[in-house]
Amino acid sequence: MSQSATDAARRGGELKERIRAADHAYYVLDQPVLSDAEYDRLMRELAALEAAHPELADPDSPTQRVSGAPAARFERVAHREPMLSLGNVQTDAELDELDARVHRLLGLPESVEVAYVCEPKLDGLSAELVYEDGAFVSGSTRGDGAYGEDVTRNLRTVGGLQANRGVPQRLAGRPPRRIEVRGEVLLQKRHFEAMNQLILRQGGVPFANPRNAAAGSLRQLDWRITATRPLSFIAYEALVPHGEPWGTHWEKLRALAALGFDTNPENALCHGIAEVKRYRDRMERRRFELPYDTDGVVVKVDDLDWRRRLGAASKFPRWAAAFKYPPQEEATRVRAIWASVGRTGILTPVVEVDPVQLSGATVSRATLHNEDEMRRKDIRQGDWVLIRRAGEVIPEVVKPLPERRTGAETFFEFPRHCPICGAAVVREEGEKVYRCTGAACPAQLQGRLRHFAQRRAMDVDGLGDKLCAQLVETGLVKDFADLYAITHERWEGLERMAEKSAQNMVDALERSKDTTLRRLLFGLGIPQVGEATAATLARHFGTVATFLAASEEELLAVRDIGPESAREIRAWTSEPQNVRVVERLLAAGVAPAPEEVDARGALAGKTVVLTGGLSRLSRDEAKAEIERRGGKVSGSVSRKTHLVVAGEEAGSKLEKARALGVRVIGEEEFLALLEE
């Protein structure tokens, strides 16, 4: 692999890890860690990188999958049709490109004005309601697009923009025999403010913004808590399994209102892209007057037959897009710059500013990501800066205002020792970041514990951020192995841990001992070792001891492991403190099973492509089953593809497979193949 390809693979891995962490924080924890603008930039950079380097194609890439895996605490619900994300456009040129693409794919002359339905982009939580014979039977969140969380009882308590509306328990008129209604669950601004005031009076921690409050309120295990929150549901889509009785989306919205749903009164039918732009400009001027938060406009092709012909890519429909408003900006003064230490030991410069109001929230700090960005933007302590926030939780510094400098401003110098543990801070050659070298640094330990416990690693149910913080603060845990030494009595002595929850934690830790090598390697937080790399290492080395003893040359011999990855992995396994932690984990009873790879099965040595939705396996589960049988999962179909597994709503990959003569099987045949 060339150096440029190696650099691209490394950067791609960094982007994927950061985006997935942001997705988990936003969709699962309801605690955003990136601004929308920064998230969009990372996603665009990743998409451009994958386009320039097709060898990085990966069906599990954030560019190919809808964000937001369902939380384990809810029952999973399969969506009959995927709830896709929307592609973002941010300029007039990109809107024109959307319109030109619609014309080109439909074969329409430029003189034909396409009708679009424009809707305010609502900042809440997407949900799907299922009605049979007019009665509400189930409801779920969007989740990862293919599977959502069952929140039926919670949704029964949700109201609407109007006092007498909301989620109807029975539909009005003559509804289709089965109809799936999609919409947004949100908190109106006045309800959000009143709810936060009540929380403050009760001594609680207020929600950061209406979106977080809506998501946290709907995703309560106790529906009675949801019932106390003044949530609203606004319908924007409906699906009928056996043929929709409408010809246009505009007709569909009118039908939803007649069935008893709130639809947005600000929706508009626009003829041509020029009218779309006028609607966008009008709504941007009025956005802060609306009773709910909105950060853009959704643009949808109105004709439903045209929509079916346009279809969808893996993640986005080709007939719709979201125009995002530019973030709001404000000038303020930098009080100080200091270094924050993250889970992997990376020191991030944080800017503390005089508090300002942006998008309805008080902002007092922002991130600069790394030293290079801070130097590039030339941000100094004492500077006046432009700070930006458009509904995001973590704002960003746009630029300094050098014309307002007095000469008293000072440069921030990164500390040579960790501000948390005092260990040496280093910046390796070629790296953009400074790292704390302290393996027992408390700042890293809290994040590492959370990473170790997550579902895709050791799967310790219930070990969340607050509990991890307590374990570090009380000194109960100094490394992963200490978790398994905590007694029931010690768990029960922690804040908010009653007898039952303490027993649940003991049981969860006991279950986690029965794990696999790939999960353990991923959970250890080894630099350069994400989920895919952990699986590759587990299959190659087979045991913990063999992996720990591997030299840099032996690591380089592993498929997809480059020089930088081999160097960082070997540096980790050469650190005695890290080896002792692994040995203590094994002594505590953690028994990682080797990856079972069937080198003689029907999939051994085969390249398999998954397309469409599977009803009995998630995409992750299907991929794991293929790899366990010696196969390799690819994100694209080529002449080297041996097999395509086509689920529901399979798209262009299925067409390409047929054109190339690649074998195609359905879900039932695939499951039978796994049983061989």
N, C-alpha and C positions, 0 to 999 in steps of 0.2 A: 504494500500500500504506500503510495507516495506521501510525502510530508504534508502536501495540501489536503489530500484525502484524509490523512490521520487527524489533521487539525479540524477538518470539517466534522469528522466523526466525534471528536472530543467535544467540540462546541455544540453539536447536535445533542449529545448526551446531557450536557449541562442545561441546555434549553428545555429539554423534555423533563428533566428532574425538577427544574424550577417551576415549569408550567403545571406539572402534576401536583406539586406541593401546593401551589396557589389554588388549583381546582379543588383539592381536598379541603383546604381551609375555607374556601368560599361556599362550596356546595354541600359539604358534609358537616363542617364545624360551624358554619355561619359566622366565620371570623376572617374576613378578607385580609390578605397580607400583601397584596399588590394593588396599585391603582389600575383602573380600567385602561388608561392610556399606556402604562408600562406593560400590562398583560398583552394588549393588542400588538405592541411593538415586538415583544418576544415571540408571539405567535406568527407574526409576519416574517420575522427573521428566520424562524424555523421552517416555514413554508418555502421561503426563497432558498434556503440551504438544501432542503430535500429536492427541490426542483433542479438545482445545479448539480447535485450528487445523487442520482437515482439509486445508487447502491445503498443509500441510507433509508430507502423506503421500508416502512414498518407499519403493519396494519394496526398496531397499538399506539402509534404516534398520536399526540394530542391534536395534530392537524387532521387526523382521520377518524377521530372518535368524539362523540358528544361528551362533554365534561359532566362530572358529578355522579360518581357511583352511589347506589343506594346504601344507606347506613345499615349496619348489621342488626340494629335493634328493631327494625321494622320487617314485616313480611315483604318479600319481593313480588312485584306484579309485572307481568310481561305486557308491554304495549302491543296491540295488534299491528299498528303501523308505528315506526320509530318517531319519536318526538325530536326532530332535528334542531340543531342550532341554526342561527342566521349568520351569513357572511356580513362583514362590516364594510361600509363605504364611508369615506370621510371628506370627499371633495366633489365638486360639480363634475369634474372629469370622470370620476369613478361612477357617478350616477349615469352619465352619458354612456359609459362603457357597459353598464348593466343593461340599459335600453338597447344598445347596439347588439349585445349578445342575444337578447330575447328575439330581436328582429332576425338575426342571422340563423339561430337554431330553428326558428319557426318558418324561415324562408319568406319573411314578409318584406315588401318594398319599404324603403325609408319613409315614403309618403304616408304610410299607415300609422296612425296614432294608437299606440297600445294603451288600453285603459288599465289604470292601477288603482288599487285601494290603499290609501295611506292611513296609518293609525299611529297615535302616540306610542312610543316604546315604553312600556310600563316596567318599573323597577320593583319587581316582587319575585314570587316563586311560581313557576309554571305548574299547572295541575291538569289532570284529565278526569272527567266524570263520565261514568258509563250508565246509560239508561236502557232498560228493557221494558217494553210494553208501557212506556211512559213513567216508570218508577226508577228512582235513583238506587242503583244496586252496588256500586263500588266507586272509589275514587283513589287516585294515586298522584304522587309527585312525578316530575319528569325523570329524575334519577340520571342514569347515563344515556337516556334516549331509548334504549331497548327495554330496560327494566326500571321501574320506579318503586316508591315505597307506599305500602298500603296505609292510607290515612283516611279511610272511609268515614269513621265515626267523627274525626276531627272536622272533615269537610261539611258534615251535616250541620255544623254550628256556624258556618260562615255566612255573613250577610252580604250586602251589595252596596253600590253607591247610593241607592235609594233605600229608604228605611224598610219598605215592604218587599224588597227583592233579595237576591243572594243566590244560594245554591238551592234550587227547587227540589223538594222531595218527590213531587209529581209534576210532570210537564203539562202545560196548557195545550188546548187544541188537539190536533191529530198528529202526534209525532210518529216518526218511523219506528218500526218494531224494535230496532236497536240503534242507538245513536251515541257516539263518543264525543263529548264536548270538551274542548280545551280552552284554557284561559289562564289569567294571572290572578294569584292571591296576593293582595297588597294591603298596606295600612295607609289610610289617608293621613295627610299631614297633621290635621287637627287631632285625630285619634292617637297618632304617634306621640305628639307632644303631651297629651293628657295622660297617656299610659306611662311615659317616662317620669312625669311629675309624681304619679302615684308610686312608682318603684322607688324614687328618691325618698319620698315620705316614709316608706316602709324600710328604709335603710339598705336597699338593694343597689345593684350596679345597673345604670340605664343602658339601653341599647344604643349602638353607635349611629344607626340610621334606620329609616323605615323598612328597607329591604331586609336587613338582619332581623329586625323585630318581627316582620311577617313570616320569614322562614323559620325562625325560632319558635314562633307561636303555633304555626301549623304542624311542626314536626315534634309535638309533645306526645309522650307515651300516654299521658292521661288526657283524654278528650275534654274533661271538665275544665282543665286549664285553658285549652284552646277556646272553649266557650266563653271565657271571661275576656278574651281579646277581641277588639272590634275590627275583625278582618273583613275585607270586601273581595268579591270574585267578579271579574269582568271577562266575559266570554269573547274569544276572537276566532275560534275555529270549530268545525264540526265534521265528523266522518261517519258515513253510513256504509256498513260492510258490503251490501249488495246493490250498489249503485245509488249515487246521491241524486236527490230529486231537484237539484238546482243547477243552473247553467253558469252562474257567476258567483264570486265570493260576496259581492254586494247583496245579492238575493239571499245568500246563506246567512249573512249578518241580520238581515231583516227577519228571517225565519227564526233565528235564535231569540230575538227580542219577543217575537210572538209566542214562543214556547215558554217564556217566563224568565229569561236571563237578562242581566244587565249587559249591554254592549256599550262601547265608548261613544258618547255623543259627539266627540271630536273627530270621529272617523270621517273620511271624505273619499268620494269617487273622483279621481283625477284622469283627465283625458290627455295623455301625452306626458313626456318627461318634464317639459317646461312647467306644466301645471303642478307636477310633483314638487318641483323646486320652490314654487310660490307657496305651496302648502307648508313645506319644510321651514321656510323663512318666517311664515306667519306663526307657526307653532313655537319656533325658537324664541320669538319675541314674547310669547305668552306663557312660556314654560313655567315660570315661577308663580304665575297666577292660578295655575291648575291646582285642584285639591289633592293631587298625588304627585310623587316624584316621577320625572321622565327625563331620560338622557338622550333622546333621539326620536327618530321616526321610522316605522316599519313600512316598507314599500312592497306590495304584493301584486302580481299579475291578477287581473280580475277574472278573466275567462278560465273556467275550470278545465275545459278540454285542452287548452293551451298549456295549462300547468302539468297535466298528465304527460303531454308530449315533451315538455321541457325536462321533467324528471328531477333527479337529485344526484349530487355527488355523494361521497361516503359520509359527509358530515353536514353539508348545506344543500337546501333546495336551490335549483337554478332559477326559480320563478320569484324569489323574494330576497330582500336584503334589508339590513338595518343601517340607516344613516345616523352616525353618532355625532352629537353636537361637540364642538371644540370645548375642552375643559375651561372652566371659569378660572380667572387669574386675579391675584391681588398682590400688592406690594407690602412688604413688611421687613423688619430689621432682624438680622441674625444675632441672637444673644450669645450663642456658643456653639461649638462643634465638638462632639465627643464620639468615641468609638464604642459601638455595641458589639458584643460577642455572640455569634450564633451557634447552632447545633454542631456544625462541622468545624468550629474554631475560627471561622472567617470573621475578621473585624470589619464592620461596616460603619462608615462615617454618618452620623446622625446630626442633622441641623436643628437646633432649638431656636425658635423664632418668637417674636412678640405675637401673641394670639391674634388671629384674624378670623372673620366669619366668611366661610366659603361654602356655597351650596347648602346653607342651613346648618352648618356644623362649625364648631370652634376648632381651628387648626393651630397647633403650637409647635409641631415638629415635622420634619420631612427627612427622607433618605437621599443619599447621594450615591449609593451602591458600592463605589470603590474609589480609591485614590485617583485613578486616571480620570474618572468623570469629574471629580472635584477639581483637579488641576485644569482639565479641559474647559470646564465652565468658569474657572477662576473664582471660586466661591471662598470668601474670607470671613473670619469672625469680625462682626461689626458691620458687615455689608448690608445694604438695602438690596433685597432680591424680589423677583417675581415668583410667587408660589402658586401652584395650580391644583385645583381639586374640583372634579365634576361628579360628585356623588361617591367618590372613592373614599376609603378609610385612611389609607396612607398616602398623603400628598407628595408632590415632587417639586423640587426647585427648578424653575425653568431657566433662569439666567440672573446674573447680578445686574445692578444698576450702577455702573462705575462712575457715572456723572454725579452721583450723590456721595461719593467717598470723601472723607475728610483727611485721610492720611493716618488715622489712628487704627485702621483695620489691620488684622494680623493673620498670617497663614497658619493653618492647622497642621501640626506634625504628628504623624502616627506614633503611638507609644512604642517603645522598644520592649516593654513588658506588659503582659496582659493586665488590664485594669481590674479583672475579677480574681485571678489566681496568682498573678505575679510571674508566671512562666514567660520564657522568651517568646517574642513575636518575630516571625520571619516572613520574608517575601521571596519565594523562590524565583530563579531566573525564568523569564517567560510568563510568569503568573501575573494576574491583575490585582490579586488580593493579598492582604496580610493574614497570617494564621497564627493562632495561639498554639504553642507546642505542648501545652499541659494536658496530658491524657486524662487527668482527674479534675479538669477545670469545671467548677459547678455550672457555669453558664452553658457549657457544651453538654454536660451530663443530663440536664433536664430535657433538652431537645433530643438527645440520643436515646433516652429512655422511651420517649414518645414514639420515636422511629422504630425502636426495637419491638415495641408492643403492638404496632399497627397490624391490621388484618393481613396484609400481604407479607408480613414478616413473621413474628412469633405468635401473632393473633391472641394477645392477652386482652380479652374483652373487659372493658371498664377502666382500664389504666389510661386516663385522659390527662390533659395538660395540667389541670389543677392538682390532681393527685400526684403527678410526677414532680411538680413544684414542691409539694409538701415533703415528699420523700427526700429530696435534695436538701431542703431547708432544715429539716430535722436531723439530717445526717444519717438517716436509716439506710440510705443507698449511696454507695460511692462508685459502684460499677454494676453492670447487668446482673452478675451472679448474686449480688446482695438481695435481689428481689425474692429469690427462692429460699432465703433464710428468715424472712419475716414471718413471725407466728401470727396465728389468728388473733391473739390478744393485742399484738402490736398494731395490726391493721385496724382493729376496733377502736384503738386509742387515737386514731387520726380524725381530723375534723370531718364531719358529715359521713362518718363510716359507722353505721350501726352493725349489729351482730350479723344480720343477713347479708349485707353488702360486704362485710369482712369475709364471710364464708364464701361468697361468690368470687371474691378476688383470689382466695386460696385455691378454689377449684379451678379458676381460669388459668392460674399459673401451673397447676398440676397438669392440666390438659395440654398446655403449651410445650411441655417436655417432649411430648410425642410429636415431633416435627420432622422436617426434611432438611437436608444439607443446604439446598438452595435458599430456603427461608432463613436459616440461621446465618448464612453468609450475607444475605441482604440486610438482615436485622442488625448485624454488627456495625453497620455504617462505615465499612471500609471504603476509603477514597476510590473513585472510579468504578465502584461495584454497585450498579443498579440491579433491577430485577433480572433483566435478560443476561447480564454478565454473571450474576450469581448462579443462574441456571446452567450457563455454559461451564463455569468453573466446577460446579457440583458434578456435572456429567463427566467432565474430564478427569477429575482427581478422585472422586468417589468417597473419600473419607476426610475428616477434619485433619487428621495427622498428616496425610499426604499433601493436603493443600498447604498447611503451615510450613512444611519442610521444602516446598517447591522453590527452586532458585529463580532468579530473574529470567534466565535462559529458558527454563522449563515453562514459565508463565508465558513467555513470548511464543512458545510452540502451540499455545491454545488458540483455537479459532477466534478471531475478532479481538484478540488482546494485542494492543500496540505497545511500542516502547514506553510511552509515558504511563500507560495503565500498569504495565508490568513493573515499572520502577516504583510507582506509588503503592501498589499492592505489596510488593516485597518489602518496602520500607515499613509498612504496617505490620507484616508478619515477623519482621526482624526486631520489633520493639518488645522487650521482655514483658513489660506491663500488659500489653495486649494479649500476649500468649498466656499469661497467668489468668487473665479474665476468662479466656476460652476454656482453659483447664478447669477453672472453678465452676463454670457452667456445666461441663461434662460431669464433674464430681457431684454437682447438685441434682443430677438425674436427667439433664437435657440429653436426649438421644436422637441426634439427627440421622434419619435414614438416608441411604444413598439414593440418587435418582435412578429409578428403574427405567432402563432403556432396552426395549425389545429389538435387538439387532436382526431378528429373523422374521418379524411380523410383516404384514401387508404394507405398512407405511415406512418401513426402514429404508433410509436413503432417499425417500421421496420428498419432492417439494410440493406443498399443498397451499392453496389459496382459499380463504374463507370469504364468502360474500353473502349479504343478506342477513336476516335475523334468524337465529335458532331458538326454538321454543323450550327445549329441554336442557340446553347448556348455554352458559354465557360465553362470550368470545374468549375470555381468559381461560375458562375451563376447557373449551375445545382446543385451544392452542396448547395447553398443558398436556392434554391427552395425546395429541399428535406428537409432541416432542418426546413424551414418555415412550412412545413406540418407535422412536428413532427417526421420525420425520422432521421436516423443517417447514415453518410457516412463512410464506412470502406475502408481501402486500400488493403485488402486481402479477398479472398473467403474462407469460411469455412462452416461447417454444420449449423452454426448459421446465415448465410447470408439468407435473405428473397428474395432478388431480385438483379439481375445483369442487368445493362443497357449497352448494347453493341453497340458502335458506329463503325465508319469505322476503319479498320485495328485492330480490337480487337485481343488481344494476348492470352497469357497463362491463364489469368483469365477466359476467356470465355470457354476454354477447361476444366478447373477445375470445373467450374460451371456445365457444362453438365455432367461431370463425377460424381458429387455429387447430381445431380438431382435438382439443384437450378433453380428456374424460371428465364428465360432470355427473355428480351424484347429489341426491337430496338428503335431508336430515335423517330419515329412517335408515337409508342405506349406509350413511356415515356411522350411525350408532351401531349398526350391525357389524360394520368393519372394525369398530373399536372392540367389539366383543370377540372377534376371532382370536 
